[in-house]
Amino acid sequence: MPNRPQRERPSQFDGTQFVIFVDLPRRPWTTGELYEYVYGVRLDDGAKPWPYFRESGTEDWWSLSTPGDHAVDALAWMIDLDQLTYKGREAARAFLEGVLPELETRAARFGGAAVPETSIPDALTRMVAVQEMLRVRDYEVTIVVAAPDGPGYRVAEWWQALEAVGLKWGDGDLFWLYNGAFAEDEDQPYELFCAEPHSVLGYFHSGDLNGPVRFPDVALHFRAKDIPDAPALLRRMAEVASQVASRLGAVLRTSSGHPFELDASEAELGQALRRLRELQHA
């Protein structure tokens, strides 16, 4: 098998990181030899450069967070661009201008060279694109079932209404619509969508069934990217939400408090899915 290139992105790369490759001197290396040089850079910073190594023989990529004695044939740092956005553009620029020379110095100590995959201006441009990609990627489809006024419904009332429409109490003390046709080798997830208290944070604790705890509203939601056919699940979730609302005398709203309209929600979801495809192929 031919030698794989040193400048290979770690398998943990998902498009949201800035990669700094390390050109290693041509000799056998172990994680124990490299650890003191590559680990521990700006550990208190969310955008800290994190080291990864490719293991010789298996060619698997791993985080280099302990010394060990694994054989290494490729090495890289990755900076989380999403974390970098919290700094703002100018502070992010200053951070990169400060940390890249530090990585160069560390690599030089063992005869290596730190090689950023792109320039700082290009990294900052990607940072903005990553922020948009994550916003779209994490897009939540949400329908809120809300009491029209007053303090809302008791836990027991929510519980009965949610169970009556087929949701099951489960993980996290929340209610879920489970996929009855779930199979490990299929794309469809086991948990299709969740129901949880919305404007008042809380959970459906069984100990509250006979108590005074009330919730004014409950959100049914799922993350669009996790569902192969998100529009179909939206329509199914809207049917369930309508049934819950009918049982309680509640109304349907968006997450921002406006009256829920299925057509508008479908249009918004379609736009988010199109944008996600564009960003994935950018």
N, C-alpha and C positions, 0 to 999 in steps of 0.2 A: 504494500500500500504506500503511495507517495506521501511524503511529509506534508502535513497541513500547514498553511501559512500562520505565522505568529500573529499577524494583524487580522484576527478574526473576532467578530463581536461575540461576547459571551452569550450562551443560550438564554440567559435571563433577560437579555435585551428585548424590549417590546415596543420600541419606537419612542419611548418617553425619557430616554437617558442620553447624556452626552458622554461618549466613550473616549478615554485616553488610553491608547495602546502602549504597551511596553515592549520595546525591542530588547530581548534577552541576549546576553553573550552566548555564543554557541558552545555550551557545555551542559551536562546534566544539572538540574536544579531540583531542590525540594522546597516544600512550603516552609519547613523549619528555617532554611537559609534566608528566605525572602520575607518572612513575616515581619521582622523588626523594621524593615525598610518600607513596606507597603501598607501595613495596618496602622490605624490610629490617627489619620489625618483629619483634623477638625471634627472630632467625634461629637462635639456638642452642637454642631450645625446640621439642620435638616438636609442641606445640600452637600453633605460630606462626601468626598470621593471614596467609594467603597471598592475594595480589591476583589477580583475574581481570577481564578486560575483554571487552565485546562489541564486535566490529569493525563500524563503520558500513558499510552496503552489503551485506556478506556475512551479517551478523547471527550470525556464529560467535563462540563464546566461546574465549578463549585465556588462558593464564597470563601475567601481566605480570611477567616476570623480567628483561627487558632493556629499555632505553629505546625504541629504534626510532622509527618515524614512522607507526604505524598509527592510523587514525581511530577514535575511541572514542565510543560513544553510551550505554554503560552500564558500571557498575563495581561490584565487590563484593569483600569479603574473605571467606574461609571458614576456619573453625577446625575441625580434625579432632577430633571428639568422642571417638573411640577413643583418641587420644593423650592427651586430657584425663583419661581415666579413670585413667591411671597415677599421677596426682598425688593421687588420693583426693578425696573430695567437698569437704572444707574448703579444701584447697590449690587445687582447681579453681575454687572460688568466688572465692578471693583472686586467682587469676590473671585471671579474667574481670573482676572489679572493678577490677583495675589496667590491663588492656589496653584495655578499651572506651573509657575516657576518653582514652587515648593515640591511639586511632583517630579519636575525635571531634576531637582537636586537629589531627591530621594532615589530616583532611578540611577543617577550617575554614581551613587555610592557603591552599587554592586556592578558597575560597568554597563548598565543598561541605558536606554533612552526613552523618555516619555514623549509620545507623539499624539497630540489631539487629532481626532478624526476630522475636525473642521476648525475654522477660525472662530475667534470670540464673537465677532459680529454675526456670523452665520449661526452660532449656537444660540445667541439671543433671539434671532429670528425664529429658530426652531422652538425656543422656549414659549413664545407666544402661540405658535401653532399647536404645541402640545397642550397648552392650557385649554384651547378650543376643542381639541380632540378629546380630552378627558371630560370636558363638560358635556359633549355630545355622547361619548361612550357611556357615561354614567347616567344618561337621561332616564328619569323615572316616569313611568306612566302611572298616574294617580287619579283615583276617584274618591271623594270624601263623602261619606254618609253622615249627615249632621242633623241634630235636633233643630227644628225651626226656631226655637227660642228656649229660654230657661236653662237649667243646669245640666240637661241631658238625661241619659238613661243609665240605670243601675247596671253594674257588671252582669248581673243575672239576666237582664233584658237583652243586652248585647250578645251574651253567650247563647241564649236560646235562639235569637234571630240568626246568628252566624251558623250555628249547627244546623238549623232548619233548612238552610240553602246549600248544605253540603260541605261547609268548611270544617276542618278538624283542629281542635286545640292541640298544640304541639311545641315545637322548638321555640325557646325564648319566651314561653308563656304568651304566645301569640296564636292567631288562627291562620291556617293555611289551606289553600286549595292544592291538594296533592294530585299528581299525575298517576291515575290508575293503570295506565299502559306503559309506565316507566320501564326502560331496559337500559342496562349499563352501556350497551354499544350504540345507543341512539343519542341524537343531539338534544332532544327534549329533556329538560330538567325534571327532577322529582317534585320539587316545590315550585308550583306555577306562579302563584301570587300570595301575598301576605295581607292580613288585616290587623292593624294595630291602632291604638289611640293616637289621635292626631295633634290637636292644639294643646291638649293637656297630656304631657308625657306620662306614660304608665304602661302597665301590663295587665293581662287577664289572669290574675291570681285566683286559684280555686278557693282560697280562703276568704275572698271578698264576695263570694256568691250570695251570702246572706247578710252582707254588710251594706253600709251607706255609700260606698264609693260609686261615683258617677263619672261618665265621660260624655262631653258634649258632642264629640264626633269621632269617627273611626275612618282611617284611610285604608283603602285597598290599593295595592301598588305592586309593580314589578319593574325590573330594570330591562329596558328594551333589548339591549345587546345579548342578554342571556336566553332569549326566546327566538327560535327559528322563525316562527310566524307570529310576530308581535301584534300585527293588526287583528288577527283572529282572536288572540287572547284578550286584547282590549275589548272586543265585542262581547266575549264571554264574561269578562269581568264586569262590564256595564250591565249585563243581564242579572248577574248575581247582586250587584249593588242596588239595582232597582228592586229586587225581591226583598233585600234586607230593609231598604227604606220603606217599602210597602208594609212590612210587618210591624215596623216601629212608628209609622207616621212621620218619618224623617224626609229630608230633601237631599238631593245630590248636588255637590259643589266641586269646583276645581281646587287644587292645592292652594290657590291664591284667594279663594273665597267667592269666586264668581259662580253663577249657575252652570252646572255641567251640561254640555251639549256634545253628544257622541260625534257628530259630523266635525265639529271644531277640533275635538281631541284626536280624531283620526287624521285630520289634515296636519296637525302639529306633529304627531308621531311620524307621519310620512316624510315631513320635512327633516326631522331629526335623523331618520334612517338614511335618507339621501345624503345628508351632510356627513354622516358617519362613513358611508361608502366612499365619498369623495376624499375624506381625510385618510382613509386606509390605503387608497391608491395614489395618494399625492407623492 
